[in-house]
Structure formats: structure tokens, C-alpha cells
């Protein structure tokens, strides 16, 4: 399969390989290869200058055999249906791997939020919800923040949905501000969950975290949190980067001090005591653990042979292409796939939803402890599957997820 293959085709191929390896009825593949529902809407929004602009929104709902649909909602100039379909499918498998009772969903609104005022973004958010209100709900589909959406957008959407229904409905959205039903620990969840599975991999291999040299690609929310937590565990953070530049020090950097420096200067570039490195240089540095926490398709056929890390923990979605996966597996690299390594976010989103439904809220320690338990269990299940089938961790995660989905389909009578 070419590295230019459509992401929708990539996920379909991953499903087919898992179904074939497990010897499942081909009907399982037929049911999982495409979303159950897709929706496209067009709706008007009044702009600040008094003009009316029509926007396009989409939502893909993949498979709800394990529970209601769940997934991000983005504001972006290039919202594509095939990408939304693929991301909704990956979300289904992510939830199945970590044991969260959800199916996958994804969607977005085609717009450029950087060119819109707060008032226009609010009217856009509310207009979209009015048009999809019958398509979503706390028992049906629960959106969450994604690219260029945030807690404030979720607040507007929750409020509009509540107006449509005629009563407060905090459980319709996750990723909300804490003062209107958000969960403590949500902002750190993706990075924290990645660290939990990385720690378990280090333990499984019989290594000591204090001996680990770590490269973190992407010093944003997930990457900076992962770097700080691993630093607290004794690991040495030798390199990281942002959209401007990367920095490297063989002796390591203090991510807490680096974070302060970035806030003051706008970038990690020229951090004292380090040398600047490019993104391509950073990925191939000598290290034990590499955490891609930036964009998709970073590890490819072109650079996989030069990767020196022994563990790759995917805090980002889709950072490794299928061709790179094969090369890394042959090199003996342990790849902790995105559907496992960055599942901390959806896990705590699930906790937020549960708290909303109960109207009973947990402490941050309770959230983190519950998430740790689920992430550790998910890692152990994936690692056991990896050893049983002698496959790399990504394939093991898909085998585990597809088997759980197929079991649920059989139990519910979908395969009869």
C-alpha cells in the first residue's frame, strides 16, 4: 500500500487484516469497513459585517455496538468526509482497546476559525448544533474538542443543545470548562495516558526509567505533559521541538524550565545549553524512547530505517505510516500505537460523561487513578496479544479491538 493511500483505505485495510488473522466471519469486516451513519449539513451564519455566509458541517458515526458514538469536532478549512470516516473508525478501535463503552465518531465544520471573531464562532457553533440536534445526544453521540475547537466552543454547543431540548444537558459534550460539568484532569489526560503505557513498556522490557533518554516531538499540550511526567520519573529529556525549531542536549533539559522559556519567547528555539535541531534531525537522534506528539505521517518509509529509538509511543494520531511500521517491526522497535498510547483523552472524556450523568464529580486524583488502571490494563492486554500472535503492537491492538467488537456483535445478535 502506498504512503499516499487515502486514510479511509488505510483503516479499511487494517480492519481486514485483523479480521483475517482472527478467522472471523467476513460479515464482521463488512460491518466495520464503513460508518453506520454520515451526516452533511449546510447552515447560514450572520457575520459581523451583516452578511450571511453558508457553512458546511459533517459528522461520521462508525459503530455503536459497544455504546454511544464519541469523538472530536473540528473547525478547519479542509474538513473532508473520508478523513472524518477514517478518524471515526480509529476512535471505535481506540475505545474498544481501552475498554471504554463507546463507538467512534468524528466531524467538523469547514471554516477558517483564525479569520473569525468570537461572536462569529459562537454563532457558527450554535448554528451547527441546531442542525444536528436530532442526530446527537448523551445516549447517541457525544462530541468533544478537536482541531481549533476548545472548552468554550463545547460550552456554546452544550448550551444550544440544552435550549433545543428545553433543559440543561451537560452530558451532550465533553471537554467543557470545569464550572459547567467539565472533568478535572482532562487537559493532561492524553499526555498522562501516554506516559502510563510507556512506563509499562519499559517495565515489561526489564529496563529502568532512570536510564531512559527521551525525545519528544511536539512540545504542545500532550508532548509537554509527557515530557514533564517522564522527567519526574527520572528519565532524561534529550530533545523536543515546536513548530519553529527543535532543541537538543545530550545531558538533558528540564521541561519545566523549557516551558517557562517557551512562554516568554514563543518558542523553544535557542534555549540556553542546547543546540537547535530540525524536525527530521530530531526524529533520528540517539534515544531510548521517541514520543511523536505532533502531526500525522512523521515516521515514513524514508526515515524509519534511521530511527534509533527502542520504544515509540504515539501521543499523536497517525504519526507512523504502514510502510514505516513494517520497517520498525523488523528492527525490533516496540511501537505503542495511537489507539492505545493516546487513549487517555477519550478515557477521561468518558469519565466526564459519567460524572455528568450522575451529577456527581470526582477529585483529580480519582480521575487519574481510574485512568491509570484502565490504561495499564489496556497495555497488558495488547502486549499479551502481541506475544500470542507474534505481531507488532499496532496489529495486536487492532486484533484486540476487532475481537471485542465482534464478540459484542455476536452477543447482540448482529451476526445471526
C-alpha positions as CSV (number, residue, x, y, z in Angstrom):
1,X,0.0,0.0,0.0
2,X,1.4,3.4,-1.0
3,X,2.2,6.0,1.6
4,X,-0.2,8.3,-0.3
5,X,-3.1,5.9,0.2
6,X,-6.3,7.6,1.4
7,X,-6.6,7.3,5.2
8,X,-10.0,5.7,4.8
9,X,-8.5,2.9,2.7
10,X,-5.7,2.5,5.3
11,X,-8.1,1.9,8.1
12,X,-10.2,-0.5,6.0
13,X,-7.0,-2.5,5.2
14,X,-6.1,-2.6,9.0
15,X,-9.6,-3.9,9.7
16,X,-9.4,-6.6,7.0
17,X,-6.0,-7.8,8.2
18,X,-7.3,-8.2,11.8
19,X,-10.5,-10.0,10.7
20,X,-8.4,-12.4,8.5
21,X,-5.9,-13.1,11.3
22,X,-8.6,-13.8,13.8
23,X,-10.5,-16.0,11.4
24,X,-13.7,-14.1,11.9
25,X,-16.8,-14.2,9.8
26,X,-16.4,-11.8,6.8
27,X,-19.6,-10.1,7.9
28,X,-17.6,-8.5,10.7
29,X,-15.4,-6.8,8.1
30,X,-18.5,-5.7,6.1
31,X,-20.0,-4.2,9.2
32,X,-16.8,-2.4,10.3
33,X,-15.4,-1.2,7.0
34,X,-17.7,1.8,6.8
35,X,-19.6,4.1,9.2
36,X,-23.2,3.3,10.2
37,X,-24.2,6.9,9.6
38,X,-22.8,10.0,8.0
39,X,-24.4,13.4,8.0
40,X,-23.7,16.6,6.0
41,X,-25.4,19.8,6.7
42,X,-25.4,23.4,5.4
43,X,-26.5,26.3,7.5
44,X,-26.3,30.1,7.5
45,X,-24.4,32.2,9.9
46,X,-24.7,36.0,10.2
47,X,-21.2,37.6,10.1
48,X,-20.1,40.7,11.9
49,X,-20.4,42.8,8.8
50,X,-24.0,41.9,8.5
51,X,-23.6,39.5,5.6
52,X,-24.8,35.9,5.6
53,X,-22.4,33.1,5.0
54,X,-23.3,29.4,4.5
55,X,-21.1,26.8,6.2
56,X,-20.8,23.1,5.7
57,X,-20.7,20.6,8.6
58,X,-20.2,16.9,8.6
59,X,-20.4,14.1,11.2
60,X,-19.4,10.4,10.8
61,X,-20.7,7.8,13.3
62,X,-18.9,4.5,12.8
63,X,-20.2,1.7,15.1
64,X,-22.2,1.8,18.3
65,X,-22.2,-1.9,19.2
66,X,-20.3,-1.1,22.5
67,X,-22.1,2.1,23.3
68,X,-23.0,5.6,22.0
69,X,-20.8,7.3,19.4
70,X,-17.9,9.5,20.7
71,X,-15.4,11.7,19.0
72,X,-14.0,15.1,18.2
73,X,-15.5,18.0,16.3
74,X,-13.0,20.3,14.5
75,X,-13.1,23.7,12.9
76,X,-10.8,23.6,9.8
77,X,-10.7,24.9,6.2
78,X,-10.3,21.4,4.9
79,X,-12.9,19.2,6.6
80,X,-13.1,16.1,4.4
81,X,-15.7,13.3,4.6
82,X,-13.2,10.4,4.0
83,X,-10.9,11.7,6.7
84,X,-13.8,12.1,9.1
85,X,-14.9,8.5,8.3
86,X,-11.4,7.1,9.0
87,X,-11.0,9.1,12.2
88,X,-14.4,7.9,13.4
89,X,-13.3,4.3,12.8
90,X,-10.0,4.7,14.6
91,X,-11.9,6.1,17.5
92,X,-14.1,3.0,17.6
93,X,-11.0,0.8,17.9
94,X,-9.4,3.2,20.5
95,X,-12.4,2.9,22.7
96,X,-12.5,-0.9,22.3
97,X,-8.8,-1.3,23.1
98,X,-9.0,0.7,26.4
99,X,-12.4,-0.7,27.4
100,X,-14.4,2.5,27.1
101,X,-18.1,1.7,26.2
102,X,-18.3,3.9,23.2
103,X,-18.3,3.7,19.4
104,X,-16.3,6.1,17.3
105,X,-17.4,9.4,15.7
106,X,-15.7,12.4,14.1
107,X,-16.8,15.6,12.4
108,X,-16.2,19.2,11.7
109,X,-17.2,22.5,10.1
110,X,-15.5,23.7,7.0
111,X,-14.2,27.2,8.1
112,X,-11.1,29.2,8.9
113,X,-11.5,30.0,12.6
114,X,-8.4,32.2,12.6
115,X,-10.3,34.6,10.4
116,X,-13.4,34.7,12.5
117,X,-14.4,36.7,15.6
118,X,-15.5,35.3,18.9
119,X,-19.1,36.3,18.0
120,X,-18.9,34.6,14.7
121,X,-17.5,31.4,16.2
122,X,-20.3,31.4,18.8
123,X,-23.0,31.8,16.1
124,X,-21.3,29.1,14.0
125,X,-21.2,26.7,17.0
126,X,-24.8,27.3,17.8
127,X,-26.0,27.1,14.2
128,X,-24.3,23.7,13.7
129,X,-25.9,22.3,16.8
130,X,-29.4,23.4,15.8
131,X,-28.9,21.4,12.6
132,X,-27.6,18.2,14.1
133,X,-29.5,18.2,17.4
134,X,-31.6,15.2,16.3
135,X,-28.5,13.3,15.3
136,X,-26.6,13.6,18.6
137,X,-27.3,13.3,22.3
138,X,-25.8,11.9,25.5
139,X,-27.3,8.5,24.7
140,X,-26.5,8.7,21.0
141,X,-23.4,10.7,20.1
142,X,-21.2,12.9,22.4
143,X,-18.9,15.3,20.6
144,X,-15.6,16.7,22.1
145,X,-13.0,19.3,21.2
146,X,-10.6,18.6,18.3
147,X,-8.5,20.8,16.0
148,X,-9.2,24.5,16.6
149,X,-12.1,23.8,19.0
150,X,-11.8,24.2,22.7
151,X,-13.8,24.2,26.0
152,X,-15.5,27.5,25.2
153,X,-16.8,26.0,21.9
154,X,-18.1,23.0,23.8
155,X,-19.8,25.3,26.3
156,X,-21.7,27.2,23.5
157,X,-22.7,23.9,21.9
158,X,-23.9,22.4,25.1
159,X,-25.9,25.5,25.9
160,X,-27.5,25.5,22.5
161,X,-28.4,21.8,22.7
162,X,-29.9,22.4,26.1
163,X,-32.0,25.2,24.6
164,X,-33.2,22.9,21.9
165,X,-34.2,20.2,24.4
166,X,-35.6,22.7,26.9
167,X,-33.4,21.6,29.9
168,X,-29.8,21.5,30.9
169,X,-27.9,18.7,29.3
170,X,-24.3,18.8,30.3
171,X,-23.7,15.2,29.1
172,X,-24.0,16.1,25.4
173,X,-20.4,17.4,25.2
174,X,-17.2,16.6,26.9
175,X,-14.1,18.8,27.2
176,X,-16.2,21.5,28.7
177,X,-15.0,24.1,31.3
178,X,-14.9,22.6,34.8
179,X,-17.5,25.1,36.1
180,X,-20.2,23.7,33.8
181,X,-19.6,20.0,34.0
182,X,-16.0,19.5,32.8
183,X,-13.8,16.9,34.4
184,X,-10.6,17.6,36.4
185,X,-7.6,16.0,34.8
186,X,-9.0,16.3,31.2
187,X,-6.4,18.7,29.9
188,X,-3.5,16.4,31.0
189,X,-5.2,13.2,30.1
190,X,-3.6,12.5,26.7
191,X,0.0,13.1,27.8
192,X,-0.6,11.3,31.1
193,X,-2.1,8.3,29.5
194,X,0.8,8.1,27.0
195,X,3.3,8.1,29.9
196,X,1.4,5.3,31.7
197,X,1.7,2.9,28.8
198,X,5.3,4.0,28.1
199,X,6.2,3.2,31.7
200,X,4.6,-0.2,31.4
201,X,6.5,-1.0,28.3
202,X,9.8,0.0,30.0
203,X,8.9,-2.3,32.9
204,X,7.9,-5.2,30.6
205,X,11.3,-5.0,28.9
206,X,13.1,-5.0,32.3
207,X,14.5,-1.6,31.9
208,X,14.8,1.3,34.4
209,X,13.1,4.6,33.5
210,X,16.1,6.5,35.1
211,X,18.3,5.1,32.3
212,X,16.0,6.2,29.5
213,X,16.8,9.0,27.1
214,X,13.6,10.5,25.6
215,X,12.9,12.6,22.5
216,X,9.5,14.3,22.4
217,X,8.4,15.5,19.0
218,X,6.0,18.4,19.7
219,X,6.2,20.4,22.9
220,X,2.5,21.3,22.9
221,X,-0.1,20.1,25.4
222,X,0.3,16.4,25.1
223,X,4.1,16.5,24.5
224,X,5.0,18.9,27.2
225,X,2.9,17.0,29.8
226,X,4.5,13.7,28.7
227,X,8.0,15.3,29.0
228,X,7.3,16.6,32.5
229,X,5.9,13.4,33.8
230,X,8.7,11.3,32.4
231,X,11.2,13.8,33.8
232,X,9.6,13.3,37.2
233,X,10.1,9.6,36.8
234,X,13.8,10.1,36.3
235,X,14.1,9.9,32.5
236,X,16.4,12.3,30.6
237,X,14.6,14.5,28.1
238,X,17.3,15.0,25.5
239,X,15.3,16.8,22.8
240,X,12.0,18.3,21.9
241,X,10.6,20.8,19.3
242,X,7.7,23.0,18.3
243,X,6.6,24.4,15.0
244,X,9.5,26.8,15.0
245,X,12.5,24.8,15.9
246,X,13.9,21.9,18.0
247,X,16.4,21.8,20.8
248,X,18.9,19.0,21.8
249,X,21.2,18.4,24.8
250,X,22.9,15.1,25.5
251,X,22.8,16.0,29.2
252,X,19.1,16.6,29.0
253,X,16.7,19.6,29.5
254,X,14.4,20.4,32.3
255,X,10.9,20.5,30.7
256,X,9.5,22.8,33.4
257,X,12.2,25.4,32.7
258,X,11.8,24.9,29.0
259,X,8.0,25.5,29.3
260,X,8.7,28.8,31.1
261,X,11.2,29.8,28.4
262,X,8.7,29.0,25.6
263,X,6.0,31.1,27.2
264,X,8.5,34.0,27.4
265,X,9.9,33.7,23.9
266,X,7.2,32.0,21.9
267,X,9.4,29.0,21.0
268,X,11.9,26.5,22.4
269,X,14.4,27.8,19.9
270,X,17.8,28.8,21.2
271,X,17.1,27.5,24.7
272,X,20.3,28.0,26.8
273,X,22.6,25.0,27.0
274,X,21.1,23.3,23.9
275,X,21.7,23.2,20.2
276,X,19.0,23.8,17.6
277,X,17.9,20.8,15.5
278,X,15.4,20.3,12.7
279,X,12.4,18.1,12.9
280,X,14.0,15.5,10.6
281,X,17.2,15.5,12.8
282,X,15.2,15.2,16.0
283,X,13.4,12.1,14.9
284,X,16.6,10.2,14.2
285,X,18.5,11.2,17.4
286,X,20.0,8.6,19.7
287,X,17.4,7.8,22.3
288,X,15.6,5.0,24.0
289,X,12.0,6.4,23.8
290,X,10.6,8.6,21.0
291,X,7.2,10.2,21.5
292,X,5.7,11.7,18.4
293,X,3.2,14.2,19.8
294,X,2.7,16.5,16.8
295,X,1.4,15.7,13.3
296,X,0.4,12.6,11.3
297,X,2.8,10.8,8.9
298,X,6.0,11.8,10.6
299,X,7.6,8.3,10.6
300,X,7.7,7.1,7.0
301,X,9.5,4.7,4.7
302,X,12.0,7.4,4.1
303,X,13.2,7.8,7.7
304,X,12.1,4.6,9.5
305,X,15.5,2.9,8.9
306,X,17.3,5.8,10.6
307,X,15.1,5.7,13.8
308,X,17.2,4.8,16.7
309,X,14.6,4.7,19.5
310,X,13.8,1.3,21.0
311,X,10.2,2.4,22.1
312,X,7.9,4.7,20.1
313,X,4.9,5.9,22.0
314,X,2.4,7.6,19.7
315,X,0.8,10.6,21.6
316,X,-0.3,12.0,18.2
317,X,-2.8,10.4,15.8
318,X,-1.4,8.5,12.9
319,X,2.3,9.6,13.1
320,X,3.5,6.3,11.6
321,X,2.8,5.1,8.0
322,X,2.1,1.4,7.3
323,X,5.4,1.1,5.4
324,X,7.3,2.6,8.4
325,X,5.5,0.2,10.7
326,X,6.9,-2.8,8.9
327,X,10.5,-1.4,8.9
328,X,10.3,-0.6,12.6
329,X,8.9,-4.0,13.5
330,X,11.7,-5.7,11.6
331,X,14.2,-3.5,13.5
332,X,12.7,-4.8,16.8
333,X,11.3,-1.4,17.8
334,X,8.3,-1.6,20.2
335,X,5.6,0.8,18.8
336,X,2.9,1.8,21.2
337,X,0.2,2.7,18.7
338,X,-2.0,5.8,18.9
339,X,-5.2,3.8,19.6
340,X,-3.5,2.7,22.8
341,X,-1.0,5.3,23.7
342,X,-3.2,8.4,23.3
343,X,-6.4,6.8,24.6
344,X,-6.1,8.7,27.9
345,X,-8.0,11.6,26.4
346,X,-11.1,9.6,25.4
347,X,-10.9,7.7,28.7
348,X,-11.2,10.9,30.8
349,X,-13.9,12.2,28.4
350,X,-15.8,9.1,29.3
351,X,-15.3,9.9,33.0
352,X,-16.6,13.4,32.3
353,X,-19.7,12.0,30.7
354,X,-20.3,9.5,33.6
355,X,-19.9,12.4,36.1
356,X,-22.4,14.5,34.1
357,X,-25.0,11.7,34.0
358,X,-24.6,11.1,37.8
359,X,-24.3,14.8,38.6
360,X,-21.5,13.6,41.0
361,X,-18.0,14.8,40.4
362,X,-14.6,13.3,41.2
363,X,-11.3,14.7,42.5
364,X,-8.4,14.9,40.1
365,X,-6.6,12.1,42.0
366,X,-9.7,9.9,41.5
367,X,-9.7,10.7,37.7
368,X,-6.0,10.0,37.3
369,X,-6.1,6.8,39.3
370,X,-9.1,5.4,37.4
371,X,-7.5,6.3,34.1
372,X,-4.1,4.7,35.1
373,X,-5.9,1.5,35.9
374,X,-7.6,1.4,32.5
375,X,-4.5,2.3,30.6
376,X,-2.4,-0.3,32.3
377,X,-5.0,-3.0,31.7
378,X,-5.2,-2.0,28.0
379,X,-1.4,-2.2,27.7
380,X,-1.2,-5.6,29.3
381,X,-4.0,-6.9,27.1
382,X,-2.3,-5.6,23.9
383,X,1.2,-6.9,25.0
384,X,-0.3,-10.3,25.7
385,X,-2.0,-10.3,22.2
386,X,1.3,-9.2,20.6
387,X,3.1,-12.2,22.1
388,X,0.4,-14.7,21.3
389,X,0.3,-13.7,17.6
390,X,3.9,-12.6,17.2
391,X,2.9,-9.3,15.7
392,X,3.8,-5.7,16.3
393,X,1.8,-3.7,18.9
394,X,-0.4,-1.9,16.4
395,X,-1.6,-5.2,14.9
396,X,-2.1,-6.5,18.4
397,X,-4.2,-3.5,19.3
398,X,-6.4,-4.0,16.3
399,X,-6.7,-7.7,16.9
400,X,-7.8,-7.0,20.5
401,X,-10.3,-4.3,19.4
402,X,-11.8,-6.2,16.5
403,X,-12.3,-9.3,18.6
404,X,-14.1,-7.3,21.3
405,X,-16.3,-5.6,18.7
406,X,-17.0,-9.0,17.0
407,X,-17.9,-10.6,20.4
408,X,-20.3,-7.7,21.2
409,X,-21.9,-8.1,17.7
410,X,-22.4,-11.8,18.3
411,X,-23.8,-11.3,21.7
412,X,-26.3,-8.7,20.5
413,X,-27.4,-10.9,17.6
414,X,-25.9,-8.7,14.8
415,X,-24.2,-11.7,13.2
416,X,-27.2,-14.1,13.2
